[in-house]
Amino acid sequence: MEAVPHAVDPDRAAQHGNAVMRLLDELFPLVEGFYVDLHKNPELSHAEHRTASAVAEWLVRSGYEVHKGVGGTGVVGILRNGPGPTVMLRADMDALPMEERTGLPYASTSRTTDADGVEVPVMHACGHDAHTACLVGAADLLAETRDEWAGTVMIVAQPGEETLDGAQAMLEDGLFDRFGRPDVVLGQHLGPQPAGLISHRAGIILGASHSYRVRVYGEGGHASLPNTTVDPVVIAANIVTRLQGVVSREISPSEMAVLTVGRIQAGTKANIIPDEAYLEINTRALNDNVAMLLETAIERIVRAEAAASGAPREPEIECFQSAGVTFNDAQSTAAVAAAHHAYFGDDYVIHLPDPSPATEDFGYFGLPGDSQPIPYVFWFVGATPHDVWEAAPGATPYEKMGNVPSNHSPFFAPAREPTLRAGLAAITVAALTYLGSDTNKGRASAAPAGTAFPGPAPEAPADPYATTGGSFEPPVDPPAPDPRSAPLGPPPSGSPFGSNDAYDSAYLASSWAGPEEDHSTRTHDTDMDSVMGAQDRESRDEWRGERAEESTMSADMAALLEDDDLPQGTPPPQGPPAGPAYGGPPPQDGAHDGSPGSDPDDDRSDPDHRL
């Protein structure tokens, strides 16, 4: 590959986004219905068959070349639209073995058998249903507005993120060899921030995680004769206790590290000393050196405790799950964040001063071991309902985030409309940051009708993708910096983030209405305060009143889900898909189209539960 393509001017990207997002209101009911359907019907890692079929069907109807079964249940959609960069948009599809306790009218009641043959409940407790719904919505918006951009869109719906092996499985199945190597990879994740807030961070944004299986051996016998045994339960207990001192006594206080024993099993009966004990241990770190120190300490302690107790054989230690840090490319992050600032307004985009110890396998798509890694940008979309955020105890945003239902909680219930609208807009505008087009230059000289620009928009810069003989040559000035040289703290003054970070944002901390907006500096064609404030309250009031039939939540997704036999490698039709202005299916006769009386069993909120 040549140099990384530079993003277009952020204001211009936002203007293109504005033109594209005029279709959002028309498309949104289907995206919302798709999300509700996925939330009701979650699937565990590598068993996302129904979800994958629904994604593939949506992409086929939007005119994409679609491939199923990539890396197991992964789906890839390709839309080529002339010369330009290849932009990959990724979402994860899998859910968790948890019982949902949100009280939502569309809460999951699903149960299934896991890989060990155990029946478990299933819940979308990490927002992957929203990630997937926003992904197909963005794919649809881009397909319907091909005159606004040029390049290639690669849609990747990934399985197995919760097991941290889905991205690698897709790569090993030839993702980039079969469908092309992208120039930039973009992804997002729901977080506990207020619904609709976009959070960026250059450099490390998520930590590394490693999980280990440990089996220690003893000599079993009767509980009345412990002197004739070697008790593996005592060995395991000593291991657990001694591991608690690793972070506090072996890791520098300046480093972040977490070590958790999350599983321990031994024995079958109180009066039997078992032959063995089993543990599972998880570590988190923000760099490879600390991760290696933790692994070395685990192995040393496990072996030493077994030897000290006279174990008859060496313990077994296996790393069965791992992912490195998610390290956002500094230049690409600045470009995407600038476009988000221009589109949403500065009050709705913040900088994260600190990385999160949570882990993703998204970073594998950047090919971190490659001689020419692919730049990627990963950001958070807030999901906490605004009244829940306001009621949460805490004097600072970080204290509040520790007191609201977050990812992997059985009470995790994203505020549906503001979260989906923000996520759909964020990933679409991010894609348009790179999908520039010479055909847009004249159109970008003035803001589209209905935007927040009161007058002419800033002059559009020259398109960064100069086409020659059907290929594009990204600019080489200035050169792309080494991403590892990116500062890990707050960005310098004058960056797209400015001073708006999660430490100094009074808006984040309280008084949801937010500061007065300067409409001359943003291009969002819908007042975000309305989207994330009054509109959300109105939606709640409707559900608590007698106007529930007006909601789009019950959009019938049966048309998307009834056909699992999709063609492999289906070529896109010539030109935009025929039909309405969105690529998804129109409501069928008798479908729940949101009109009064169309669905007597429409999902209605318990008035005691916040949507």
C-alpha positions as CSV (number, residue, x, y, z in Angstrom):
1,M,0.0,0.0,0.0
2,E,1.0,3.6,-0.5
3,A,0.6,6.3,2.1
4,V,-2.6,6.3,4.2
5,P,-5.2,8.4,2.4
6,H,-5.9,11.7,4.2
7,A,-9.4,12.6,5.1
8,V,-11.3,15.4,3.4
9,D,-11.9,18.7,5.1
10,P,-14.1,18.0,8.2
11,D,-16.6,20.7,7.3
12,R,-17.0,19.2,3.8
13,A,-17.4,15.7,5.2
14,A,-20.1,17.1,7.5
15,Q,-21.8,18.7,4.6
16,H,-21.8,15.5,2.6
17,G,-23.1,13.8,5.7
18,N,-25.8,16.3,6.0
19,A,-27.0,15.6,2.4
20,V,-26.8,11.8,3.1
21,M,-28.5,12.1,6.4
22,R,-31.6,13.8,4.9
23,L,-32.7,10.2,4.4
24,L,-32.2,9.2,8.0
25,D,-35.8,10.0,9.2
26,E,-37.2,7.9,6.3
27,L,-34.8,5.0,7.1
28,F,-34.9,5.2,10.9
29,P,-38.1,3.2,11.5
30,L,-36.5,0.2,9.8
31,V,-33.2,0.5,11.6
32,E,-35.1,0.8,14.9
33,G,-37.2,-2.2,14.1
34,F,-34.1,-4.2,13.1
35,Y,-32.5,-3.3,16.4
36,V,-35.5,-4.3,18.4
37,D,-35.7,-7.6,16.6
38,L,-32.0,-8.4,17.2
39,H,-32.4,-7.4,20.9
40,K,-35.3,-9.9,21.2
41,N,-33.4,-12.6,19.4
42,P,-29.8,-12.6,20.6
43,E,-27.3,-15.3,19.6
44,L,-24.1,-16.5,21.3
45,S,-20.7,-16.2,19.8
46,H,-20.2,-18.2,16.5
47,A,-23.9,-19.1,16.5
48,E,-25.1,-15.9,15.0
49,H,-26.9,-17.6,12.1
50,R,-30.2,-15.8,12.2
51,T,-28.5,-12.4,12.8
52,A,-26.1,-13.0,9.9
53,S,-28.9,-13.9,7.6
54,A,-30.8,-10.8,8.5
55,V,-27.7,-8.6,7.8
56,A,-27.0,-10.3,4.5
57,E,-30.6,-9.9,3.4
58,W,-30.5,-6.2,4.2
59,L,-27.2,-5.7,2.3
60,V,-28.5,-7.7,-0.7
61,R,-31.6,-5.4,-0.9
62,S,-29.3,-2.4,-0.7
63,G,-27.4,-3.4,-3.7
64,Y,-24.2,-4.8,-2.1
65,E,-22.2,-7.8,-3.3
66,V,-22.7,-10.1,-0.3
67,H,-20.7,-13.0,1.1
68,K,-21.8,-15.1,4.0
69,G,-19.9,-17.6,6.1
70,V,-16.7,-15.6,6.4
71,G,-14.8,-16.8,9.4
72,G,-17.8,-18.9,10.5
73,T,-20.9,-16.8,10.5
74,G,-19.4,-13.5,9.4
75,V,-20.9,-11.4,6.6
76,V,-19.1,-9.1,4.1
77,G,-20.8,-6.6,1.8
78,I,-19.0,-4.8,-0.9
79,L,-20.2,-1.6,-2.7
80,R,-17.9,-0.3,-5.4
81,N,-18.6,3.3,-6.5
82,G,-15.7,4.4,-8.7
83,P,-12.1,5.3,-7.9
84,G,-11.2,6.2,-4.4
85,P,-10.3,4.6,-1.0
86,T,-11.7,1.4,0.4
87,V,-13.3,2.2,3.8
88,M,-14.2,-0.8,6.0
89,L,-17.1,-0.4,8.5
90,R,-17.3,-3.1,11.2
91,A,-19.8,-4.2,13.8
92,D,-20.0,-7.3,16.0
93,M,-23.1,-9.5,16.2
94,D,-22.8,-11.8,19.2
95,A,-24.6,-11.7,22.5
96,L,-23.8,-12.9,26.1
97,P,-24.9,-15.9,28.2
98,M,-26.9,-13.7,30.6
99,E,-30.5,-13.3,31.7
100,E,-31.9,-9.9,30.9
101,R,-33.5,-8.0,33.7
102,T,-34.2,-4.6,32.1
103,G,-37.9,-4.9,32.1
104,L,-38.0,-3.6,28.5
105,P,-41.1,-4.6,26.5
106,Y,-38.7,-6.1,23.9
107,A,-36.4,-7.8,26.5
108,S,-34.8,-11.1,25.5
109,T,-36.3,-14.3,26.9
110,S,-34.1,-16.5,24.8
111,R,-32.3,-19.6,26.1
112,T,-30.0,-21.8,24.2
113,T,-27.3,-24.5,24.7
114,D,-23.8,-23.2,24.8
115,A,-20.6,-24.8,23.4
116,D,-20.3,-27.0,26.6
117,G,-23.8,-28.3,26.2
118,V,-25.2,-26.3,29.1
119,E,-28.6,-24.4,28.7
120,V,-28.0,-20.7,29.3
121,P,-30.1,-17.5,28.9
122,V,-28.9,-15.1,26.2
123,M,-28.9,-11.3,26.2
124,H,-27.5,-8.4,24.1
125,A,-25.9,-6.8,27.2
126,C,-23.0,-5.2,25.3
127,G,-24.8,-3.2,22.6
128,H,-23.9,-5.4,19.6
129,D,-27.5,-5.3,18.5
130,A,-27.2,-1.5,18.2
131,H,-23.8,-1.8,16.5
132,T,-25.2,-4.1,13.8
133,A,-28.4,-2.0,13.3
134,C,-26.3,1.1,12.8
135,L,-24.0,-0.8,10.4
136,V,-26.8,-1.9,8.1
137,G,-28.4,1.5,8.3
138,A,-25.2,3.2,7.3
139,A,-24.7,0.7,4.4
140,D,-28.2,1.6,3.2
141,L,-27.7,5.4,3.4
142,L,-24.4,5.1,1.5
143,A,-26.0,2.9,-1.2
144,E,-28.8,5.4,-1.7
145,T,-26.5,8.4,-2.0
146,R,-23.8,7.2,-4.3
147,D,-23.7,10.6,-6.1
148,E,-22.3,12.1,-2.9
149,W,-19.1,10.0,-2.6
150,A,-16.6,7.8,-4.5
151,G,-14.6,4.8,-3.5
152,T,-15.5,1.3,-2.1
153,V,-17.4,0.5,1.1
154,M,-16.6,-2.8,2.8
155,I,-19.3,-3.8,5.4
156,V,-18.1,-6.4,7.9
157,A,-20.5,-8.0,10.4
158,Q,-18.2,-9.9,12.7
159,P,-19.0,-13.0,14.8
160,G,-17.3,-13.9,18.1
161,E,-16.2,-10.6,19.5
162,E,-17.1,-11.7,23.1
163,T,-14.7,-14.7,22.6
164,L,-12.1,-12.4,21.1
165,D,-11.5,-14.7,18.2
166,G,-14.0,-13.6,15.6
167,A,-11.9,-10.9,13.9
168,Q,-8.9,-13.3,13.6
169,A,-11.2,-16.0,12.2
170,M,-12.4,-13.7,9.5
171,L,-8.8,-12.7,8.6
172,E,-7.7,-16.3,8.6
173,D,-10.6,-17.0,6.2
174,G,-9.1,-14.5,3.7
175,L,-11.1,-11.4,4.5
176,F,-8.6,-9.0,3.0
177,D,-7.2,-11.5,0.4
178,R,-10.7,-12.2,-1.0
179,F,-12.3,-8.8,-0.7
180,G,-9.5,-6.3,-0.8
181,R,-7.4,-4.6,1.8
182,P,-9.0,-1.5,3.2
183,D,-7.3,1.9,3.5
184,V,-8.9,2.6,6.9
185,V,-11.1,0.6,9.3
186,L,-13.9,2.3,11.3
187,G,-15.9,1.0,14.2
188,Q,-17.8,2.1,17.3
189,H,-19.1,0.7,20.6
190,L,-21.9,1.6,23.0
191,G,-20.7,2.9,26.3
192,P,-22.2,4.1,29.6
193,Q,-21.9,7.8,28.7
194,P,-25.1,9.8,28.2
195,A,-27.1,8.6,25.2
196,G,-25.9,10.1,21.9
197,L,-22.6,11.5,23.2
198,I,-19.6,10.6,21.0
199,S,-16.3,9.9,22.7
200,H,-12.9,9.8,21.0
201,R,-9.3,9.0,22.0
202,A,-6.1,8.9,19.9
203,G,-3.6,6.2,20.8
204,I,-4.6,3.5,23.2
205,I,-8.4,3.5,23.8
206,L,-8.9,-0.1,25.0
207,G,-6.6,-2.4,26.9
208,A,-5.2,-5.9,26.3
209,S,-6.8,-9.0,27.8
210,H,-5.5,-12.5,28.3
211,S,-7.4,-15.4,29.8
212,Y,-5.8,-18.5,31.2
213,R,-7.0,-22.0,32.2
214,V,-5.2,-23.5,35.1
215,R,-5.6,-27.1,36.3
216,V,-3.8,-28.2,39.5
217,Y,-3.6,-31.8,40.6
218,G,-3.7,-33.5,44.0
219,E,-4.4,-36.9,45.5
220,G,-8.0,-37.4,46.5
221,G,-9.4,-39.3,49.5
222,H,-11.8,-39.2,52.4
223,A,-12.3,-35.9,54.2
224,S,-11.6,-37.7,57.5
225,L,-8.1,-38.6,56.4
226,P,-6.6,-35.4,54.9
227,N,-3.1,-36.7,55.9
228,T,-3.4,-39.3,53.2
229,T,-4.2,-36.8,50.4
230,V,-2.8,-33.8,48.6
231,D,-5.7,-31.3,48.6
232,P,-6.0,-29.4,45.3
233,V,-8.6,-27.1,46.8
234,V,-6.0,-25.8,49.3
235,I,-3.5,-25.4,46.4
236,A,-6.1,-23.4,44.4
237,A,-7.0,-21.2,47.4
238,N,-3.4,-20.4,48.0
239,I,-3.0,-19.5,44.3
240,V,-6.0,-17.2,44.5
241,T,-4.7,-15.4,47.6
242,R,-1.1,-15.0,46.4
243,L,-2.2,-13.7,42.9
244,Q,-3.9,-10.8,44.7
245,G,-0.5,-9.4,45.5
246,V,0.8,-9.4,41.9
247,V,-0.6,-6.0,40.9
248,S,0.0,-4.2,44.1
249,R,3.6,-5.6,44.6
250,E,5.0,-6.5,41.2
251,I,3.6,-3.9,38.8
252,S,4.7,-0.3,38.9
253,P,2.1,2.1,40.4
254,S,2.3,4.2,37.2
255,E,0.9,1.3,35.1
256,M,-2.6,0.0,34.8
257,A,-3.1,-3.7,35.5
258,V,-6.0,-5.9,36.6
259,L,-5.8,-9.6,37.6
260,T,-9.0,-11.5,38.2
261,V,-9.7,-15.1,39.1
262,G,-13.2,-15.4,37.6
263,R,-13.8,-19.1,37.9
264,I,-12.8,-21.9,40.3
265,Q,-14.2,-25.4,40.4
266,A,-13.3,-28.5,42.5
267,G,-15.0,-31.5,44.0
268,T,-18.4,-33.1,44.0
269,K,-19.2,-33.6,47.7
270,A,-18.4,-32.1,51.1
271,N,-16.7,-35.2,52.5
272,I,-14.6,-36.0,49.5
273,I,-11.2,-34.4,48.8
274,P,-11.0,-34.2,45.0
275,D,-8.1,-35.1,42.7
276,E,-8.0,-31.7,40.9
277,A,-9.1,-28.1,40.9
278,Y,-9.8,-25.8,37.9
279,L,-9.3,-22.0,37.7
280,E,-9.8,-19.4,35.0
281,I,-7.8,-16.2,35.3
282,N,-8.1,-13.0,33.4
283,T,-5.6,-10.1,33.1
284,R,-5.9,-6.6,31.7
285,A,-3.1,-4.2,30.8
286,L,-2.3,-1.2,28.6
287,N,1.0,-2.4,27.2
288,D,2.6,-5.7,26.3
289,N,5.3,-5.5,28.9
290,V,2.8,-5.4,31.7
291,A,0.8,-8.2,30.2
292,M,3.9,-10.3,30.0
293,L,4.8,-9.6,33.7
294,L,1.3,-10.7,34.7
295,E,1.5,-13.9,32.7
296,T,5.0,-14.7,34.1
297,A,3.7,-14.1,37.7
298,I,0.7,-16.4,37.1
299,E,2.9,-19.3,35.9
300,R,5.4,-18.8,38.7
301,I,2.9,-18.7,41.4
302,V,0.8,-21.6,40.1
303,R,3.8,-23.9,39.8
304,A,5.3,-22.8,43.1
305,E,2.1,-23.4,45.1
306,A,1.7,-26.9,43.5
307,A,5.2,-27.8,44.4
308,A,4.9,-26.4,47.9
309,S,1.9,-28.6,48.6
310,G,3.6,-31.7,47.1
311,A,1.4,-32.1,44.1
312,P,1.9,-35.4,42.3
313,R,2.2,-33.8,38.9
314,E,2.9,-30.4,37.3
315,P,-0.1,-28.1,36.9
316,E,-1.4,-27.2,33.4
317,I,-1.5,-23.6,32.3
318,E,-3.1,-22.5,29.0
319,C,-3.8,-19.1,27.5
320,F,-7.1,-19.7,25.7
321,Q,-8.3,-16.2,24.9
322,S,-6.4,-13.0,24.2
323,A,-6.4,-9.6,22.4
324,G,-4.0,-6.8,22.3
325,V,-4.6,-3.1,23.0
326,T,-6.9,-1.1,20.6
327,F,-4.5,1.6,19.4
328,N,-6.3,4.3,17.4
329,D,-4.2,5.9,14.6
330,A,-3.6,9.5,15.7
331,Q,-4.0,11.1,12.3
332,S,-7.1,9.1,11.4
333,T,-8.7,9.7,14.8
334,A,-8.1,13.5,14.5
335,A,-9.8,13.4,11.0
336,V,-12.9,11.5,12.1
337,A,-13.2,13.4,15.3
338,A,-13.1,16.7,13.4
339,A,-15.9,15.5,11.1
340,H,-17.9,14.5,14.1
341,H,-17.3,17.9,15.7
342,A,-18.4,19.6,12.5
343,Y,-21.5,17.5,12.1
344,F,-22.8,17.1,15.7
345,G,-21.4,20.3,17.2
346,D,-18.6,20.6,19.8
347,D,-21.0,20.0,22.8
348,Y,-21.7,16.4,21.7
349,V,-18.2,15.1,21.0
350,I,-15.7,14.7,23.8
351,H,-12.1,13.5,24.3
352,L,-11.4,10.6,26.7
353,P,-8.4,11.5,28.8
354,D,-7.8,7.9,29.8
355,P,-8.1,4.6,28.0
356,S,-10.6,1.9,29.2
357,P,-9.3,-1.4,30.6
358,A,-12.1,-3.1,28.6
359,T,-10.9,-5.1,25.5
360,E,-12.0,-5.6,21.9
361,D,-10.6,-7.8,19.1
362,F,-11.3,-4.9,16.6
363,G,-7.6,-4.1,16.6
364,Y,-6.8,-7.3,14.7
365,F,-8.3,-5.7,11.6
366,G,-5.4,-3.2,11.7
367,L,-2.9,-6.0,11.1
368,P,-0.7,-4.9,14.1
369,G,2.1,-7.4,13.2
370,D,2.2,-6.4,9.5
371,S,5.0,-4.3,8.1
372,Q,2.3,-1.8,6.9
373,P,-0.5,-1.9,9.4
374,I,-3.9,-0.5,8.5
375,P,-5.0,2.6,10.4
376,Y,-8.2,2.3,12.3
377,V,-10.5,4.5,14.4
378,F,-12.7,3.2,17.2
379,W,-15.0,5.4,19.3
380,F,-17.8,5.2,21.8
381,V,-21.5,6.2,21.5
382,G,-23.2,6.9,24.8
383,A,-26.2,4.8,25.6
384,T,-27.4,5.7,29.1
385,P,-30.9,7.2,29.2
386,H,-30.7,10.8,30.2
387,D,-33.0,10.5,33.3
388,V,-30.9,7.6,34.5
389,W,-27.7,9.6,34.0
390,E,-29.1,12.6,35.9
391,A,-30.3,10.4,38.8
392,A,-27.1,8.5,39.1
393,P,-25.0,9.5,42.2
394,G,-21.7,11.1,41.6
395,A,-20.1,14.5,41.4
396,T,-18.1,13.8,38.3
397,P,-18.9,12.1,35.0
398,Y,-16.6,9.2,35.9
399,E,-18.4,8.7,39.2
400,K,-21.7,8.7,37.4
401,M,-20.5,6.2,34.8
402,G,-19.7,3.9,37.7
403,N,-23.3,4.1,39.0
404,V,-25.3,3.4,35.9
405,P,-26.0,0.0,34.3
406,S,-23.2,-0.5,31.9
407,N,-22.0,-3.1,29.4
408,H,-22.3,-6.7,30.6
409,S,-24.9,-5.7,33.2
410,P,-28.3,-7.6,33.1
411,F,-29.9,-4.1,33.5
412,F,-28.1,-2.6,30.4
413,A,-30.9,-0.8,28.5
414,P,-29.7,1.8,26.0
415,A,-32.0,4.7,25.3
416,R,-33.1,3.4,22.0
417,E,-33.8,6.4,19.7
418,P,-31.0,8.9,20.7
419,T,-28.4,6.1,20.8
420,L,-29.4,4.7,17.4
421,R,-29.6,8.1,15.7
422,A,-26.2,9.1,17.0
423,G,-24.6,5.8,16.2
424,L,-26.0,5.7,12.7
425,A,-24.9,9.3,12.0
426,A,-21.5,8.8,13.6
427,I,-20.4,5.8,11.5
428,T,-21.9,7.3,8.3
429,V,-20.2,10.7,8.7
430,A,-16.9,8.8,9.6
431,A,-17.1,6.9,6.3
432,L,-17.8,10.1,4.4
433,T,-14.7,11.6,5.9
434,Y,-12.7,9.4,3.5
435,L,-15.1,8.8,0.7
436,G,-14.5,12.0,-1.2
437,S,-15.7,12.7,-4.7
438,D,-14.8,15.3,-7.3
439,T,-18.4,15.4,-8.4
440,N,-19.3,17.0,-5.1
441,K,-17.2,20.1,-5.3
442,G,-19.8,22.4,-6.7
443,R,-22.5,21.0,-4.6
444,A,-20.5,21.5,-1.4
445,S,-20.1,25.2,-2.0
446,A,-23.3,25.9,-0.2
447,A,-25.1,24.1,2.6
448,P,-28.0,21.8,1.7
449,A,-31.5,23.1,2.3
450,G,-32.6,22.7,5.8
451,T,-29.1,22.6,7.4
452,A,-27.9,24.8,10.2
453,F,-25.7,26.9,8.0
454,P,-27.4,30.4,7.7
455,G,-25.3,31.3,4.7
456,P,-22.7,29.9,2.3
457,A,-20.5,27.1,3.6
458,P,-16.7,27.3,3.7
459,E,-15.1,26.8,0.4
460,A,-14.5,23.1,-0.3
461,P,-10.9,22.1,-0.5
462,A,-9.4,20.2,-3.4
463,D,-10.4,16.6,-3.4
464,P,-7.5,14.5,-1.8
465,Y,-8.1,11.6,-4.2
466,A,-6.6,12.6,-7.5
467,T,-7.7,10.0,-10.1
468,T,-5.4,8.9,-12.8
469,G,-6.3,6.0,-15.1
470,G,-9.0,4.7,-12.8
471,S,-6.8,4.7,-9.6
472,F,-6.4,7.1,-6.7
473,E,-3.2,8.5,-5.4
474,P,-3.5,9.7,-1.8
475,P,-1.6,12.9,-0.9
476,V,1.8,12.5,0.6
477,D,2.2,15.9,2.3
478,P,2.2,15.8,5.2
479,P,3.4,12.3,5.8
480,A,1.5,10.0,8.0
481,P,3.1,9.9,11.5
482,D,4.1,6.7,13.2
483,P,0.9,5.9,15.2
484,R,3.0,4.7,18.1
485,S,4.3,8.2,18.5
486,A,0.8,9.5,19.4
487,P,0.5,11.1,22.8
488,L,-1.6,9.0,25.2
489,G,-2.8,12.0,27.2
490,P,-5.1,14.9,26.1
491,P,-4.3,16.2,22.6
492,P,-2.5,19.5,22.2
493,S,-4.4,22.8,22.0
494,G,-6.0,23.3,18.7
495,S,-6.8,19.7,18.0
496,P,-10.3,18.7,17.0
497,F,-11.0,17.8,20.6
498,G,-10.1,21.2,22.0
499,S,-10.6,21.2,25.8
500,N,-13.8,19.3,25.7
501,D,-12.9,16.1,27.6
502,A,-14.7,14.0,30.1
503,Y,-12.9,15.8,33.0
504,D,-14.0,19.3,32.3
505,S,-17.3,18.8,30.6
506,A,-20.0,20.4,32.8
507,Y,-22.5,19.4,30.2
508,L,-21.6,15.7,30.7
509,A,-21.8,16.1,34.5
510,S,-25.3,17.6,34.7
511,S,-28.0,19.9,33.3
512,W,-28.7,17.9,30.2
513,A,-30.0,20.9,28.2
514,G,-26.5,21.8,27.4
515,P,-24.9,25.1,26.5
516,E,-26.3,27.5,23.8
517,E,-25.3,26.3,20.3
518,D,-23.5,28.4,17.7
519,H,-25.4,27.3,14.6
520,S,-22.7,28.9,12.4
521,T,-20.2,26.2,13.4
522,R,-22.1,23.0,12.9
523,T,-24.0,21.4,10.1
524,H,-26.3,18.9,11.8
525,D,-29.7,19.3,10.2
526,T,-31.5,18.2,13.3
527,D,-31.1,20.0,16.7
528,M,-29.2,17.4,18.8
529,D,-30.7,18.8,21.9
530,S,-34.0,17.9,20.6
531,V,-32.8,14.4,19.5
532,M,-31.2,13.7,22.9
533,G,-33.5,15.7,25.1
534,A,-37.0,16.8,24.3
535,Q,-37.5,14.1,21.7
536,D,-36.6,11.4,24.1
537,R,-38.9,12.8,26.8
538,E,-41.7,13.0,24.2
539,S,-41.1,9.4,23.2
540,R,-41.3,8.3,26.8
541,D,-44.5,10.4,27.4
542,E,-46.1,8.8,24.4
543,W,-45.4,5.3,25.7
544,R,-46.7,6.3,29.1
545,G,-49.8,7.7,27.5
546,E,-52.2,6.3,24.9
547,R,-50.2,7.0,21.8
548,A,-48.1,3.9,21.7
549,E,-49.4,3.0,18.3
550,E,-47.4,5.9,16.8
551,S,-44.1,4.4,17.7
552,T,-41.9,2.8,15.1
553,M,-40.5,0.3,17.6
554,S,-42.7,-2.5,16.4
555,A,-41.6,-2.3,12.7
556,D,-42.1,-5.7,11.3
557,M,-38.7,-7.3,10.3
558,A,-40.1,-10.6,9.1
559,A,-39.3,-9.7,5.5
560,L,-35.7,-9.4,6.5
561,L,-35.5,-12.6,8.4
562,E,-37.7,-15.1,6.6
563,D,-35.2,-16.1,3.9
564,D,-32.0,-17.8,5.1
565,D,-31.0,-19.2,1.7
566,L,-29.1,-16.2,0.4
567,P,-27.0,-16.4,-2.7
568,Q,-23.2,-16.3,-2.1
569,G,-21.4,-13.5,-3.8
570,T,-24.5,-12.0,-5.2
571,P,-23.5,-9.2,-7.6
572,P,-25.0,-5.8,-7.1
573,P,-27.6,-4.6,-9.5
574,Q,-26.7,-1.9,-12.1
575,G,-27.3,1.5,-10.6
576,P,-29.1,2.3,-7.3
577,P,-31.8,-0.2,-6.2
578,A,-35.3,0.6,-7.4
579,G,-38.0,1.5,-4.9
580,P,-38.2,3.9,-2.1
581,A,-35.4,6.1,-0.8
582,Y,-34.1,3.5,1.5
583,G,-32.6,0.1,0.6
584,G,-34.4,-1.9,3.2
585,P,-37.7,-3.5,2.5
586,P,-41.0,-1.5,2.6
587,P,-43.6,-2.8,5.0
588,Q,-45.6,-5.7,3.6
589,D,-49.3,-5.8,3.5
590,G,-50.6,-6.4,7.0
591,A,-47.1,-5.8,8.5
592,H,-46.7,-3.7,11.6
593,D,-46.1,-0.4,9.9
594,G,-46.5,1.7,13.0
595,S,-49.9,3.0,11.9
596,P,-52.8,3.0,14.4
597,G,-54.2,-0.5,14.9
598,S,-51.6,-2.2,12.7
599,D,-50.2,-4.3,15.5
600,P,-52.5,-5.3,18.3
601,D,-49.6,-6.9,20.1
602,D,-47.3,-4.0,19.7
603,D,-44.5,-3.8,22.3
604,R,-45.5,-1.3,25.0
605,S,-43.3,-0.1,27.8
606,D,-44.0,-0.8,31.3
607,P,-44.4,2.8,32.6
608,D,-42.1,1.9,35.4
609,H,-39.3,1.2,33.0
610,R,-37.3,3.9,31.2
611,L,-36.9,3.3,27.4
